[in-house]
Amino acid sequence: MKGRIAIQAGPQNASRFRLPLAPFAAILTVAPWWWWKARPSDLYLTEYTAMIIFGPLLVIVGIGFICWLLFTLAVFALPFFAGLTIGIWAFHTGAGVLGGIAVGLVAGGVTFGLGQLALAVVPWAWARLLIILLYVAPATVAGYSATHGIAQMAMPSPTWQTIFAVIGAVAVSVTAFVRFTGMAAPGPAGQGLARG
């Protein structure tokens, strides 16, 4: 009877209801005497516990950073797209990785600077509005696309995905408008003066 437990359902069925001892060996054995001592270092300073605590926190921080970066790039969509396109072109024409990055950064900066300069120099309100629209429209499309992509991962309903994507597009376009007009110079000298 070594290695088996007999469960008695009656005197005649004693040999019929025997279970192997191996699956229950850990439950039925007595723990060693040192197991019951308090060992606080084993309770909360293990790798598994640290990953349980810090894993979800790091995931949330990482997702937050990626969303911040995504929407920051969506606000500056036109300069980013111009820099990326020209940087890739430079890389494919033989400038190398560092040359492509440098050319792309310069092209993005020049695109943004030209918009700021145009806003500062142009005196007509309709022309300033067209310049702002030139920079805000790609930001609106990028904001819609970014929010729609995130909404697709979060919810299955296409209607709610579109609703959140439109809200994201409006938020990004308002942010792009405020950032782009806020960084521009106030306008040509003498434009805000009252004439008498």
C-alpha contacts under 8 A as a table, 3 or more apart, distances in Angstrom:
res1	aa1	res2	aa2	distance
1	M	4	R	5.69
1	M	5	I	7.60
3	G	20	P	6.25
3	G	21	L	5.09
3	G	22	A	7.22
4	R	18	R	6.24
4	R	19	L	5.72
4	R	20	P	4.75
4	R	21	L	4.97
5	I	18	R	5.60
5	I	19	L	5.56
5	I	20	P	6.60
5	I	21	L	6.29
6	A	14	A	6.57
6	A	15	S	7.03
6	A	17	F	6.28
6	A	18	R	4.68
6	A	19	L	6.86
7	I	14	A	6.55
7	I	17	F	5.50
7	I	18	R	6.08
7	I	19	L	7.89
8	Q	11	P	6.87
8	Q	13	N	6.79
8	Q	14	A	4.97
8	Q	17	F	6.96
9	A	13	N	6.13
9	A	14	A	6.57
9	A	17	F	7.64
10	G	13	N	5.41
10	G	14	A	6.31
11	P	14	A	5.69
12	Q	15	S	7.90
13	N	16	R	5.24
13	N	17	F	6.87
14	A	17	F	6.13
14	A	18	R	7.63
15	S	18	R	6.22
20	P	23	P	7.05
21	L	24	F	5.51
21	L	25	A	5.84
22	A	25	A	5.14
23	P	26	A	7.46
24	F	27	I	5.27
24	F	28	L	6.11
25	A	28	L	5.31
25	A	29	T	5.98
26	A	29	T	5.60
31	A	35	W	6.47
32	P	35	W	5.60
32	P	36	W	7.91
33	W	36	W	6.31
33	W	37	K	7.85
34	W	37	K	5.56
39	R	42	D	5.66
39	R	43	L	6.76
40	P	43	L	5.06
40	P	44	Y	6.71
41	S	44	Y	6.08
41	S	45	L	5.50
41	S	46	T	7.83
42	D	45	L	5.93
42	D	46	T	6.35
43	L	46	T	7.09
44	Y	49	T	6.17
44	Y	50	A	7.84
45	L	49	T	6.75
45	L	50	A	7.02
46	T	49	T	5.36
46	T	50	A	6.34
47	E	50	A	5.14
47	E	51	M	6.21
48	Y	51	M	5.16
48	Y	52	I	6.17
49	T	52	I	5.01
49	T	53	I	6.24
50	A	53	I	5.18
50	A	54	F	5.77
50	A	55	G	7.63
51	M	54	F	5.13
51	M	55	G	4.84
52	I	55	G	5.59
52	I	56	P	7.07
53	I	56	P	6.71
53	I	57	L	7.02
54	F	57	L	5.07
54	F	58	L	5.92
55	G	58	L	5.27
55	G	59	V	6.21
56	P	59	V	4.97
56	P	60	I	6.18
57	L	60	I	5.22
57	L	61	V	6.24
58	L	61	V	5.02
58	L	62	G	5.94
59	V	62	G	5.05
59	V	63	I	6.09
60	I	63	I	5.17
60	I	64	G	6.04
61	V	64	G	5.04
61	V	65	F	6.12
62	G	65	F	5.10
62	G	66	I	6.18
63	I	66	I	5.10
63	I	67	C	6.09
64	G	67	C	5.14
64	G	68	W	6.08
65	F	68	W	5.05
65	F	69	L	6.08
66	I	69	L	5.06
66	I	70	L	5.95
67	C	70	L	4.94
67	C	71	F	6.09
68	W	71	F	5.35
68	W	72	T	5.99
69	L	72	T	5.06
69	L	73	L	6.09
70	L	73	L	5.25
70	L	74	A	6.11
70	L	146	A	7.16
71	F	74	A	4.70
71	F	75	V	6.18
71	F	143	G	6.65
71	F	146	A	7.48
71	F	172	V	7.01
72	T	75	V	5.21
72	T	76	F	6.62
73	L	76	F	5.13
73	L	77	A	5.80
73	L	80	F	6.76
74	A	77	A	4.79
74	A	138	P	7.92
74	A	139	A	5.07
74	A	140	T	7.62
74	A	142	A	5.13
74	A	143	G	5.55
74	A	146	A	7.86
74	A	172	V	7.02
75	V	136	V	7.58
75	V	139	A	4.97
75	V	140	T	7.83
75	V	142	A	7.91
75	V	143	G	7.53
75	V	172	V	5.97
75	V	173	S	7.03
75	V	175	T	6.74
75	V	176	A	4.73
76	F	79	P	5.82
76	F	80	F	6.02
76	F	135	Y	7.68
76	F	139	A	6.40
76	F	176	A	6.98
77	A	80	F	5.08
77	A	81	F	5.83
77	A	135	Y	7.51
77	A	138	P	5.70
77	A	139	A	4.97
77	A	142	A	6.73
78	L	81	F	5.14
78	L	82	A	6.05
78	L	111	T	7.76
78	L	135	Y	5.93
78	L	138	P	6.01
78	L	139	A	7.11
79	P	82	A	5.10
79	P	83	G	6.00
79	P	107	A	7.68
79	P	108	G	4.52
79	P	109	G	6.89
79	P	111	T	5.30
79	P	112	F	5.50
80	F	83	G	5.13
80	F	84	L	5.96
80	F	108	G	5.67
81	F	84	L	5.07
81	F	85	T	5.96
81	F	108	G	7.64
82	A	85	T	5.25
82	A	86	I	6.11
82	A	104	G	7.69
82	A	107	A	6.56
82	A	108	G	5.77
82	A	111	T	7.10
83	G	86	I	5.32
83	G	87	G	5.80
83	G	103	V	7.54
83	G	104	G	4.14
83	G	105	L	5.81
83	G	106	V	7.18
83	G	107	A	4.81
83	G	108	G	4.05
83	G	109	G	7.71
83	G	111	T	7.95
84	L	87	G	5.05
84	L	88	I	6.08
84	L	104	G	5.60
84	L	108	G	7.63
85	T	88	I	5.29
85	T	89	W	6.16
85	T	104	G	7.37
86	I	89	W	4.91
86	I	90	A	6.07
86	I	100	G	7.86
86	I	103	V	6.98
86	I	104	G	5.54
86	I	107	A	6.75
87	G	90	A	5.07
87	G	91	F	6.19
87	G	99	G	7.98
87	G	100	G	4.48
87	G	101	I	5.75
87	G	102	A	7.45
87	G	103	V	5.42
87	G	104	G	3.82
87	G	105	L	7.54
87	G	107	A	7.76
88	I	91	F	4.99
88	I	92	H	6.18
88	I	100	G	6.20
88	I	104	G	7.52
89	W	92	H	5.22
89	W	93	T	6.22
89	W	100	G	7.59
90	A	93	T	5.18
90	A	94	G	6.55
90	A	95	A	5.44
90	A	96	G	7.65
90	A	99	G	7.16
90	A	100	G	5.03
90	A	103	V	6.88
90	A	104	G	7.94
91	F	94	G	5.47
91	F	95	A	4.95
91	F	96	G	5.14
91	F	97	V	6.09
91	F	99	G	6.88
91	F	100	G	4.61
92	H	95	A	7.21
92	H	96	G	7.77
95	A	98	L	7.57
95	A	99	G	4.86
95	A	100	G	5.80
96	G	99	G	5.20
96	G	100	G	5.93
97	V	100	G	5.16
97	V	101	I	6.22
98	L	101	I	5.11
98	L	102	A	6.07
99	G	102	A	5.08
99	G	103	V	6.00
100	G	103	V	5.17
100	G	104	G	5.94
101	I	104	G	5.07
101	I	105	L	6.10
102	A	105	L	5.20
102	A	106	V	6.20
103	V	106	V	5.14
103	V	107	A	6.03
104	G	107	A	5.05
104	G	108	G	6.09
105	L	108	G	5.19
105	L	109	G	6.11
106	V	109	G	5.09
106	V	110	V	6.02
107	A	110	V	5.07
107	A	111	T	6.09
108	G	111	T	5.12
108	G	112	F	6.24
109	G	112	F	5.15
109	G	113	G	5.93
110	V	113	G	4.90
110	V	114	L	5.93
111	T	114	L	5.24
111	T	115	G	6.45
112	F	115	G	5.26
112	F	116	Q	6.37
113	G	116	Q	5.04
113	G	117	L	6.02
114	L	117	L	5.02
114	L	118	A	5.95
115	G	118	A	5.08
115	G	119	L	6.20
115	G	131	I	6.94
115	G	135	Y	7.88
116	Q	119	L	5.15
116	Q	120	A	6.23
116	Q	180	F	7.69
116	Q	183	M	7.35
116	Q	184	A	5.24
116	Q	185	A	7.51
117	L	120	A	5.04
117	L	121	V	6.12
117	L	184	A	7.57
118	A	121	V	5.24
118	A	122	V	5.78
118	A	128	R	7.78
118	A	131	I	7.49
119	L	122	V	5.72
119	L	128	R	5.78
119	L	131	I	7.05
119	L	132	I	7.97
119	L	184	A	6.29
119	L	185	A	7.27
119	L	187	G	7.18
120	A	123	P	7.98
120	A	184	A	6.16
120	A	185	A	5.10
120	A	186	P	6.70
120	A	187	G	4.91
120	A	188	P	6.49
121	V	187	G	6.64
121	V	188	P	6.13
122	V	127	A	6.84
122	V	128	R	6.48
122	V	187	G	7.67
122	V	188	P	7.57
123	P	127	A	7.82
123	P	128	R	7.60
123	P	187	G	7.01
123	P	188	P	6.37
123	P	191	Q	7.91
124	W	127	A	5.41
124	W	128	R	6.33
125	A	128	R	5.06
125	A	129	L	6.09
126	W	129	L	4.99
126	W	130	L	6.28
127	A	130	L	5.04
127	A	131	I	6.28
128	R	131	I	5.08
128	R	132	I	6.18
129	L	132	I	5.09
129	L	133	L	6.01
130	L	133	L	4.91
130	L	134	L	6.05
131	I	134	L	5.00
131	I	135	Y	6.60
132	I	135	Y	5.29
132	I	136	V	5.98
132	I	177	F	7.03
132	I	180	F	7.41
132	I	181	T	7.53
133	L	136	V	4.96
133	L	137	A	5.66
134	L	137	A	5.90
134	L	138	P	7.40
135	Y	138	P	6.25
135	Y	139	A	6.86
135	Y	176	A	7.90
135	Y	180	F	7.97
136	V	139	A	5.03
136	V	140	T	6.18
136	V	173	S	5.83
136	V	176	A	5.87
136	V	177	F	6.10
137	A	140	T	5.09
137	A	141	V	6.46
137	A	173	S	7.35
138	P	141	V	5.12
138	P	142	A	6.08
139	A	142	A	5.03
139	A	143	G	5.94
139	A	169	A	7.95
139	A	172	V	6.57
139	A	173	S	5.91
139	A	176	A	6.66
140	T	143	G	5.07
140	T	144	Y	6.14
140	T	169	A	5.00
140	T	170	V	6.83
140	T	172	V	6.05
140	T	173	S	4.82
141	V	144	Y	5.13
141	V	145	S	6.18
141	V	169	A	6.76
142	A	145	S	5.09
142	A	146	A	6.00
142	A	169	A	7.53
143	G	146	A	5.14
143	G	147	T	6.01
143	G	165	A	7.64
143	G	168	G	5.80
143	G	169	A	4.52
143	G	170	V	7.86
143	G	171	A	7.85
143	G	172	V	5.43
143	G	173	S	7.38
144	Y	147	T	5.33
144	Y	148	H	5.93
144	Y	165	A	4.94
144	Y	166	V	6.02
144	Y	167	I	7.99
144	Y	168	G	5.83
144	Y	169	A	4.30
145	S	148	H	5.09
145	S	149	G	6.08
145	S	165	A	7.09
145	S	169	A	7.97
146	A	149	G	5.20
146	A	150	I	6.38
146	A	165	A	7.74
147	T	150	I	5.14
147	T	151	A	5.98
147	T	164	F	6.78
147	T	165	A	4.80
147	T	168	G	5.51
147	T	169	A	7.35
148	H	151	A	4.94
148	H	152	Q	6.06
148	H	161	Q	5.97
148	H	162	T	6.67
148	H	164	F	7.01
148	H	165	A	4.63
149	G	152	Q	5.21
149	G	153	M	6.76
150	I	153	M	5.36
150	I	154	A	6.45
151	A	154	A	4.96
151	A	155	M	5.88
151	A	161	Q	5.20
151	A	164	F	6.85
151	A	165	A	7.20
152	Q	155	M	5.72
152	Q	156	P	6.57
152	Q	158	P	7.93
152	Q	161	Q	6.23
153	M	156	P	7.76
155	M	160	W	7.49
155	M	161	Q	6.88
156	P	161	Q	7.71
157	S	160	W	5.49
157	S	161	Q	6.26
158	P	161	Q	4.90
158	P	162	T	6.18
159	T	162	T	5.27
159	T	163	I	6.28
160	W	163	I	4.89
160	W	164	F	6.09
161	Q	164	F	5.34
161	Q	165	A	6.01
162	T	165	A	4.89
162	T	166	V	6.09
163	I	166	V	5.28
163	I	167	I	6.32
164	F	167	I	4.98
164	F	168	G	6.07
165	A	168	G	5.00
165	A	169	A	6.08
166	V	169	A	4.95
166	V	170	V	6.17
167	I	170	V	5.21
167	I	171	A	6.17
168	G	171	A	5.04
168	G	172	V	6.06
169	A	172	V	5.20
169	A	173	S	6.02
170	V	173	S	5.16
170	V	174	V	6.09
171	A	174	V	5.29
171	A	175	T	6.11
172	V	175	T	5.00
172	V	176	A	5.96
173	S	176	A	4.98
173	S	177	F	6.04
174	V	177	F	5.05
174	V	178	V	6.16
175	T	178	V	5.16
175	T	179	R	6.00
176	A	179	R	5.15
176	A	180	F	5.80
177	F	180	F	5.31
177	F	181	T	5.98
178	V	181	T	5.42
178	V	182	G	5.66
179	R	182	G	5.06
179	R	183	M	6.16
180	F	183	M	5.53
180	F	184	A	6.61
181	T	184	A	5.27
182	G	185	A	7.95
187	G	191	Q	6.98
188	P	191	Q	5.86
189	A	192	G	7.67
190	G	193	L	5.33
